[in-house]
Amino acid sequence: MGIIFSEKNKVFTLQTQNTTYQMKVDEYGFLLHLYYGRKSKGCMDYLLHYADRGFSGNPYDVGLDRTYSMDVLPQELPCQGTGDYRSTAVAIKNTDGSYGCDFRYQGYQITKGKYGIPGLPAVYAGEDEAESLEIYMEDKATKVQVTLVYGILPKLDIITRSARIQNSGAGKIYLEKAQAACLDLVGGEYDLICFYGRHTSERNVQRTPVGHNAQVIGSRRGTSSHQYNPMMILAGRETTEDAGSCYAMSFVYSGSFKGQAEKDQYNQTRMLLGLSDELFSYPLEAGEVFHVPEVVLTYSGMGLARLSQNLHACFRTHLCRGKYRDKARPVLLNSWEASYFDFNGESIYQLAKQAAELGVEMLVMDDGWFGKRNDDYRALGDWYVNEEKLGEPLGELIRKINGLGLKFGIWFEPEGVNEDSDLYREHPDWALTIPGRDPVRARNQLLLDFSRKDVVDYVFEQMCKVLDQGNIEYVKWDLNRSLSDCFSRNSKDQGRVQHDYMIGLYDFLERLLERYPNLLLEGCSGGGGRFDAGMLYYSPQIWCSDNSDAIDRVSIQYGTSFGYPAITMGAHVSAVPNHQTGRVTPFHTRGVVAMAGCFGYELDPKKLSEEEKKEIREQIEEYKRYTGLIQNGLYYRLSNPAADEVGAWEFVSEDGREALVSAVMLEVHGNMPVSYIRLKGLVSGSVYREEKSGKLYGADALMEAGVPLPVEMGEYRAYQMYFTQVAEP
């Protein structure tokens, strides 16, 4: 396993435990993609086919050879301007105003360990866990240089891709398009699986055949967005959860993006992922370097479950960081749905007191504690504690809550600002607005210009003044609108503002975690509007959706599971009727669903019955018992909630000795047939005991025939079964 370069045939081979990725430098210096798939030996350049293709142009230096065309050949870095009329990864506006680039091979370097990217989140790994490859390319006409960067984590079947683009010429150029990864497949029939949605209904699964049209997903919102997730899967037409070939790309970036899959005129399939090219025209002066954000790739020849597990292992152990990466997260109670803006210090303390009696470990004070903030129309940006509202200093409130044995957390929305705020009145130019135009409001707020260091520094300083007032161990970082009016008064080139905004955000987050290394940060953007691999580098958990309805959450968490570990999903038990849907579900069902993530509560305990309080105590004890399995186990999707009457999922230890199975009845009908849940990942030949019933089951029967769910009256029943191995094969 590792990175191998053959000097004889100029072939790079990236070998992981189960996969091979191969590319070749040809006689003209083009870097051609050969193969990505099941682990294989030998050189795969026999897959390249050359023929005279009408209207497919030929590079000048191939002379009269009309069989050689970049419009047909599979490539690692397809560029605008080489005669490739398919979608390309890089486009440049040159100093003379022309568009085009032609990058040819110059050399390479292989190093131990995983590369990093200055100012950007990226997968990390030590010298004994990873290798990195840099391939140097240059446009001889303009002297613009591109370094293609590859990282491999062999044991996880993970390959990462990034690039550095350097203007080594004499004049200013503009980067018009920059996508980190391209995968060209010369044959096969594929489906594109993507994850679409909206606020409170994120990451719905859509699977469509890749045909002779460009299927494009992306975000123009300045965030990764509720509308599409920056993760996509290319799967063989017959690929299922348990069998078949599939490829995943996940963008380690939290801003606007573009992903695409397309079958070309000769039935080849190209898949691309990277930065959005809308509102993007990034200037590079002579000598300047642009770092393209990273894409994580993985391949599975054993179906979609293994593909997801590859990503889960990578993100959980090589992207998430900090104190809580491997540690059980505290069970928290958030004040939002308990009181919204209507609270004071005493009511927050009473909420904490009731939470402590139930076994909750952390109290989070949500929006409304700062400035003159009694609704969402004013004071956003005024990050000073409203002691008049609280009736006491923040530090005193925290001390009292800590005295109950609870940790304390707090809500911030550092990127937003209301026009009715002291900050905006003093610095209106700090908001993203276009001179001479009325701005677009969302949630009655604007966004601060995080592309400006002075703005970032000011907000950072104000936030630290709050965090220094007491033992604050958790921050919920929220963002409640999309970017628009992307004009910075500090920039001459507005095509750089969106990306510079993200650089400013990442700088803020990095400095925050350096100053408060024990802080647990939970990302949020109206719930799941910025649920991406980039944010996981800073926040090991993200509020999965503002919709806490248990039945909707089954589908939301199902879609999220394709690309992200369960332990990264903030999931809470909330009150009924649910505040987003009005639906009434059993308390037990809400608990079972929330246990498929970072467990917590979003309700007012004083409104609960004694029976419900008892159930909370039992749920917390149960969750703590299973936390290790939920956090580190292999995740299996046992049903498709969009198509099946039941939503079911499973956590299995890596050795297969224990399994936690959860199921929710999504529909109820008269005289219903029995639903059988087939388990996965058990040790064949073994016998397992189900904890609550004490019954013994053969592993192979559990995986082949399944276990029946009771046929009961009542809506939205949920079941949880814990199996342990009692006999070796």
Solvent accessible surface area in square Angstrom, and as a share of the most:
residue,aa,sasa,rsa
1,M,128,0.57
2,G,6,0.06
3,I,16,0.08
4,I,97,0.49
5,F,28,0.12
6,S,37,0.24
7,E,110,0.49
8,K,196,0.83
9,N,46,0.24
10,K,81,0.34
11,V,6,0.03
12,F,0,0.00
13,T,16,0.09
14,L,0,0.00
15,Q,22,0.10
16,T,0,0.00
17,Q,92,0.41
18,N,64,0.33
19,T,1,0.01
20,T,0,0.00
21,Y,0,0.00
22,Q,3,0.02
23,M,0,0.00
24,K,34,0.15
25,V,10,0.06
26,D,16,0.08
27,E,152,0.68
28,Y,49,0.19
29,G,12,0.12
30,F,11,0.04
31,L,5,0.03
32,L,0,0.00
33,H,2,0.01
34,L,7,0.03
35,Y,51,0.19
36,Y,5,0.02
37,G,4,0.03
38,R,132,0.48
39,K,95,0.40
40,S,39,0.25
41,K,188,0.80
42,G,56,0.54
43,C,42,0.25
44,M,7,0.03
45,D,49,0.25
46,Y,160,0.61
47,L,59,0.29
48,L,21,0.11
49,H,118,0.53
50,Y,91,0.35
51,A,29,0.22
52,D,80,0.41
53,R,72,0.26
54,G,57,0.55
55,F,211,0.88
56,S,7,0.05
57,G,33,0.32
58,N,56,0.29
59,P,15,0.09
60,Y,215,0.82
61,D,74,0.38
62,V,13,0.07
63,G,52,0.50
64,L,174,0.87
65,D,55,0.29
66,R,157,0.57
67,T,52,0.30
68,Y,8,0.03
69,S,4,0.02
70,M,1,0.00
71,D,6,0.03
72,V,17,0.10
73,L,3,0.01
74,P,5,0.03
75,Q,7,0.03
76,E,1,0.00
77,L,17,0.08
78,P,0,0.00
79,C,3,0.02
80,Q,75,0.33
81,G,55,0.53
82,T,21,0.12
83,G,21,0.20
84,D,10,0.05
85,Y,170,0.65
86,R,30,0.11
87,S,26,0.17
88,T,11,0.07
89,A,2,0.02
90,V,4,0.02
91,A,7,0.05
92,I,0,0.00
93,K,67,0.29
94,N,16,0.08
95,T,87,0.50
96,D,120,0.62
97,G,36,0.34
98,S,52,0.33
99,Y,129,0.49
100,G,12,0.12
101,C,6,0.04
102,D,45,0.23
103,F,7,0.03
104,R,40,0.15
105,Y,41,0.15
106,Q,111,0.49
107,G,17,0.16
108,Y,76,0.29
109,Q,88,0.39
110,I,59,0.30
111,T,63,0.36
112,K,131,0.55
113,G,7,0.07
114,K,23,0.10
115,Y,30,0.11
116,G,59,0.57
117,I,16,0.08
118,P,91,0.57
119,G,51,0.50
120,L,11,0.05
121,P,0,0.00
122,A,6,0.05
123,V,1,0.01
124,Y,70,0.26
125,A,15,0.12
126,G,31,0.30
127,E,127,0.57
128,D,131,0.68
129,E,80,0.36
130,A,4,0.03
131,E,27,0.12
132,S,4,0.03
133,L,0,0.00
134,E,36,0.16
135,I,0,0.00
136,Y,66,0.25
137,M,6,0.03
138,E,32,0.14
139,D,7,0.04
140,K,166,0.70
141,A,91,0.71
142,T,37,0.22
143,K,98,0.41
144,V,1,0.01
145,Q,68,0.30
146,V,1,0.00
147,T,14,0.08
148,L,2,0.01
149,V,5,0.03
150,Y,0,0.00
151,G,0,0.00
152,I,0,0.00
153,L,3,0.01
154,P,17,0.11
155,K,152,0.64
156,L,42,0.21
157,D,7,0.04
158,I,0,0.00
159,I,0,0.00
160,T,0,0.00
161,R,3,0.01
162,S,4,0.03
163,A,7,0.05
164,R,74,0.27
165,I,0,0.00
166,Q,64,0.28
167,N,1,0.00
168,S,44,0.28
169,G,19,0.18
170,A,107,0.83
171,G,20,0.20
172,K,67,0.28
173,I,4,0.02
174,Y,53,0.20
175,L,0,0.00
176,E,40,0.18
177,K,20,0.09
178,A,0,0.00
179,Q,7,0.03
180,A,4,0.03
181,A,1,0.00
182,C,1,0.00
183,L,1,0.00
184,D,5,0.03
185,L,15,0.08
186,V,54,0.31
187,G,37,0.36
188,G,44,0.43
189,E,85,0.38
190,Y,25,0.10
191,D,12,0.06
192,L,2,0.01
193,I,4,0.02
194,C,3,0.02
195,F,3,0.01
196,Y,87,0.33
197,G,13,0.12
198,R,148,0.54
199,H,91,0.41
200,T,36,0.21
201,S,22,0.14
202,E,1,0.00
203,R,6,0.02
204,N,38,0.20
205,V,53,0.31
206,Q,73,0.32
207,R,89,0.32
208,T,41,0.24
209,P,82,0.51
210,V,1,0.00
211,G,21,0.20
212,H,121,0.54
213,N,86,0.44
214,A,49,0.38
215,Q,31,0.14
216,V,74,0.43
217,I,8,0.04
218,G,19,0.19
219,S,5,0.03
220,R,168,0.61
221,R,96,0.35
222,G,3,0.03
223,T,6,0.03
224,S,1,0.01
225,S,5,0.03
226,H,31,0.14
227,Q,52,0.23
228,Y,62,0.24
229,N,5,0.02
230,P,0,0.00
231,M,3,0.01
232,M,0,0.00
233,I,0,0.00
234,L,0,0.00
235,A,0,0.00
236,G,15,0.14
237,R,90,0.33
238,E,152,0.68
239,T,5,0.03
240,T,72,0.42
241,E,34,0.15
242,D,85,0.44
243,A,56,0.43
244,G,23,0.23
245,S,36,0.23
246,C,0,0.00
247,Y,15,0.06
248,A,1,0.00
249,M,1,0.00
250,S,0,0.00
251,F,1,0.00
252,V,0,0.00
253,Y,5,0.02
254,S,0,0.00
255,G,1,0.01
256,S,11,0.07
257,F,2,0.01
258,K,43,0.18
259,G,0,0.00
260,Q,10,0.04
261,A,0,0.00
262,E,43,0.19
263,K,19,0.08
264,D,14,0.07
265,Q,103,0.46
266,Y,63,0.24
267,N,79,0.40
268,Q,20,0.09
269,T,3,0.02
270,R,12,0.04
271,M,0,0.00
272,L,2,0.01
273,L,0,0.00
274,G,0,0.00
275,L,5,0.03
276,S,8,0.05
277,D,46,0.24
278,E,85,0.38
279,L,118,0.59
280,F,17,0.07
281,S,33,0.21
282,Y,21,0.08
283,P,4,0.03
284,L,3,0.02
285,E,85,0.38
286,A,54,0.42
287,G,46,0.44
288,E,74,0.33
289,V,61,0.35
290,F,6,0.02
291,H,44,0.20
292,V,2,0.01
293,P,0,0.00
294,E,0,0.00
295,V,0,0.00
296,V,0,0.00
297,L,1,0.01
298,T,0,0.00
299,Y,8,0.03
300,S,3,0.02
301,G,13,0.12
302,M,102,0.45
303,G,0,0.00
304,L,9,0.04
305,A,6,0.05
306,R,84,0.31
307,L,0,0.00
308,S,0,0.00
309,Q,16,0.07
310,N,13,0.07
311,L,0,0.00
312,H,10,0.05
313,A,22,0.17
314,C,0,0.00
315,F,0,0.00
316,R,26,0.10
317,T,38,0.22
318,H,22,0.10
319,L,0,0.00
320,C,2,0.01
321,R,63,0.23
322,G,58,0.55
323,K,80,0.34
324,Y,5,0.02
325,R,63,0.23
326,D,89,0.46
327,K,95,0.40
328,A,57,0.44
329,R,13,0.05
330,P,13,0.08
331,V,2,0.01
332,L,3,0.02
333,L,2,0.01
334,N,2,0.01
335,S,1,0.01
336,W,61,0.21
337,E,17,0.08
338,A,15,0.12
339,S,27,0.17
340,Y,82,0.31
341,F,32,0.13
342,D,125,0.65
343,F,12,0.05
344,N,67,0.34
345,G,0,0.00
346,E,91,0.41
347,S,49,0.31
348,I,1,0.01
349,Y,43,0.16
350,Q,67,0.30
351,L,12,0.06
352,A,0,0.00
353,K,84,0.36
354,Q,38,0.17
355,A,0,0.00
356,A,30,0.23
357,E,107,0.48
358,L,7,0.04
359,G,34,0.33
360,V,9,0.05
361,E,53,0.24
362,M,0,0.00
363,L,0,0.00
364,V,0,0.00
365,M,0,0.00
366,D,5,0.03
367,D,2,0.01
368,G,0,0.00
369,W,0,0.00
370,F,0,0.00
371,G,1,0.01
372,K,149,0.63
373,R,0,0.00
374,N,91,0.47
375,D,40,0.21
376,D,35,0.18
377,Y,122,0.46
378,R,84,0.31
379,A,3,0.02
380,L,0,0.00
381,G,3,0.03
382,D,9,0.05
383,W,8,0.03
384,Y,102,0.39
385,V,17,0.10
386,N,27,0.14
387,E,85,0.38
388,E,164,0.74
389,K,35,0.15
390,L,4,0.02
391,G,65,0.63
392,E,27,0.12
393,P,70,0.44
394,L,0,0.00
395,G,22,0.21
396,E,60,0.27
397,L,0,0.00
398,I,2,0.01
399,R,149,0.54
400,K,56,0.24
401,I,0,0.00
402,N,45,0.23
403,G,67,0.65
404,L,50,0.25
405,G,66,0.63
406,L,8,0.04
407,K,60,0.25
408,F,0,0.00
409,G,0,0.00
410,I,0,0.00
411,W,5,0.02
412,F,1,0.00
413,E,0,0.00
414,P,0,0.00
415,E,0,0.00
416,G,0,0.00
417,V,1,0.00
418,N,0,0.00
419,E,49,0.22
420,D,61,0.31
421,S,1,0.01
422,D,68,0.35
423,L,8,0.04
424,Y,44,0.17
425,R,143,0.52
426,E,124,0.55
427,H,46,0.20
428,P,65,0.41
429,D,54,0.28
430,W,21,0.07
431,A,1,0.01
432,L,5,0.02
433,T,12,0.07
434,I,55,0.28
435,P,73,0.46
436,G,92,0.88
437,R,168,0.61
438,D,136,0.70
439,P,40,0.25
440,V,84,0.48
441,R,144,0.52
442,A,34,0.26
443,R,81,0.30
444,N,46,0.24
445,Q,1,0.00
446,L,1,0.01
447,L,4,0.02
448,L,2,0.01
449,D,2,0.01
450,F,0,0.00
451,S,32,0.21
452,R,21,0.08
453,K,140,0.59
454,D,63,0.33
455,V,0,0.00
456,V,2,0.01
457,D,43,0.22
458,Y,71,0.27
459,V,1,0.00
460,F,21,0.09
461,E,90,0.40
462,Q,30,0.13
463,M,1,0.00
464,C,3,0.02
465,K,109,0.46
466,V,1,0.01
467,L,7,0.04
468,D,82,0.43
469,Q,74,0.33
470,G,30,0.29
471,N,82,0.42
472,I,19,0.09
473,E,31,0.14
474,Y,2,0.01
475,V,0,0.00
476,K,18,0.08
477,W,0,0.00
478,D,10,0.05
479,L,1,0.00
480,N,32,0.16
481,R,24,0.09
482,S,29,0.19
483,L,10,0.05
484,S,35,0.23
485,D,23,0.12
486,C,22,0.13
487,F,58,0.24
488,S,1,0.01
489,R,98,0.36
490,N,101,0.52
491,S,26,0.17
492,K,201,0.85
493,D,26,0.14
494,Q,54,0.24
495,G,17,0.17
496,R,72,0.26
497,V,1,0.00
498,Q,19,0.09
499,H,11,0.05
500,D,24,0.12
501,Y,0,0.00
502,M,2,0.01
503,I,59,0.30
504,G,10,0.10
505,L,0,0.00
506,Y,2,0.01
507,D,56,0.29
508,F,0,0.00
509,L,0,0.00
510,E,51,0.23
511,R,61,0.22
512,L,0,0.00
513,L,33,0.16
514,E,121,0.54
515,R,122,0.45
516,Y,38,0.14
517,P,88,0.55
518,N,94,0.48
519,L,15,0.07
520,L,1,0.01
521,L,1,0.00
522,E,3,0.01
523,G,1,0.01
524,C,5,0.03
525,S,7,0.04
526,G,6,0.06
527,G,0,0.00
528,G,0,0.00
529,G,1,0.01
530,R,4,0.01
531,F,1,0.00
532,D,0,0.00
533,A,0,0.00
534,G,0,0.00
535,M,2,0.01
536,L,0,0.00
537,Y,36,0.14
538,Y,8,0.03
539,S,0,0.00
540,P,7,0.05
541,Q,4,0.02
542,I,0,0.00
543,W,11,0.04
544,C,0,0.00
545,S,0,0.00
546,D,42,0.22
547,N,4,0.02
548,S,4,0.03
549,D,2,0.01
550,A,5,0.04
551,I,19,0.10
552,D,45,0.23
553,R,6,0.02
554,V,6,0.03
555,S,41,0.27
556,I,7,0.03
557,Q,10,0.04
558,Y,30,0.11
559,G,2,0.02
560,T,0,0.00
561,S,1,0.01
562,F,5,0.02
563,G,0,0.00
564,Y,3,0.01
565,P,4,0.03
566,A,5,0.04
567,I,2,0.01
568,T,0,0.00
569,M,3,0.01
570,G,1,0.01
571,A,1,0.00
572,H,15,0.07
573,V,0,0.00
574,S,1,0.01
575,A,28,0.21
576,V,48,0.28
577,P,84,0.53
578,N,8,0.04
579,H,85,0.38
580,Q,69,0.31
581,T,59,0.34
582,G,44,0.42
583,R,66,0.24
584,V,90,0.52
585,T,4,0.02
586,P,53,0.33
587,F,13,0.05
588,H,69,0.31
589,T,0,0.00
590,R,13,0.05
591,G,0,0.00
592,V,2,0.01
593,V,4,0.02
594,A,3,0.02
595,M,5,0.02
596,A,5,0.04
597,G,0,0.00
598,C,5,0.03
599,F,5,0.02
600,G,0,0.00
601,Y,1,0.00
602,E,6,0.03
603,L,2,0.01
604,D,12,0.06
605,P,1,0.00
606,K,137,0.58
607,K,154,0.65
608,L,25,0.12
609,S,56,0.36
610,E,126,0.57
611,E,114,0.51
612,E,49,0.22
613,K,41,0.17
614,K,104,0.44
615,E,37,0.17
616,I,1,0.00
617,R,95,0.35
618,E,86,0.39
619,Q,9,0.04
620,I,5,0.02
621,E,122,0.55
622,E,38,0.17
623,Y,4,0.02
624,K,99,0.42
625,R,146,0.53
626,Y,6,0.02
627,T,10,0.06
628,G,44,0.43
629,L,13,0.07
630,I,4,0.02
631,Q,6,0.03
632,N,73,0.37
633,G,12,0.11
634,L,52,0.26
635,Y,16,0.06
636,Y,28,0.11
637,R,7,0.03
638,L,29,0.14
639,S,18,0.12
640,N,56,0.29
641,P,16,0.10
642,A,96,0.75
643,A,82,0.63
644,D,56,0.29
645,E,58,0.26
646,V,12,0.07
647,G,0,0.00
648,A,5,0.04
649,W,16,0.06
650,E,0,0.00
651,F,3,0.01
652,V,0,0.00
653,S,19,0.12
654,E,130,0.58
655,D,88,0.45
656,G,4,0.03
657,R,110,0.40
658,E,52,0.23
659,A,0,0.00
660,L,2,0.01
661,V,0,0.00
662,S,2,0.01
663,A,0,0.00
664,V,0,0.00
665,M,23,0.10
666,L,24,0.12
667,E,77,0.35
668,V,59,0.34
669,H,98,0.44
670,G,73,0.70
671,N,160,0.82
672,M,25,0.11
673,P,99,0.62
674,V,67,0.38
675,S,21,0.13
676,Y,116,0.44
677,I,5,0.03
678,R,131,0.48
679,L,2,0.01
680,K,35,0.15
681,G,31,0.30
682,L,15,0.07
683,V,40,0.23
684,S,68,0.44
685,G,50,0.48
686,S,2,0.01
687,V,49,0.28
688,Y,0,0.00
689,R,102,0.37
690,E,9,0.04
691,E,63,0.28
692,K,122,0.52
693,S,64,0.41
694,G,37,0.36
695,K,123,0.52
696,L,102,0.51
697,Y,53,0.20
698,G,34,0.33
699,A,0,0.00
700,D,68,0.35
701,A,59,0.46
702,L,2,0.01
703,M,54,0.24
704,E,134,0.60
705,A,57,0.44
706,G,14,0.13
707,V,7,0.04
708,P,68,0.43
709,L,6,0.03
710,P,71,0.44
711,V,87,0.50
712,E,78,0.35
713,M,169,0.75
714,G,35,0.34
715,E,102,0.46
716,Y,28,0.11
717,R,100,0.37
718,A,8,0.06
719,Y,33,0.13
720,Q,12,0.05
721,M,25,0.11
722,Y,23,0.09
723,F,0,0.00
724,T,46,0.27
725,Q,18,0.08
726,V,64,0.37
727,A,40,0.31
728,E,115,0.52
729,P,109,0.69
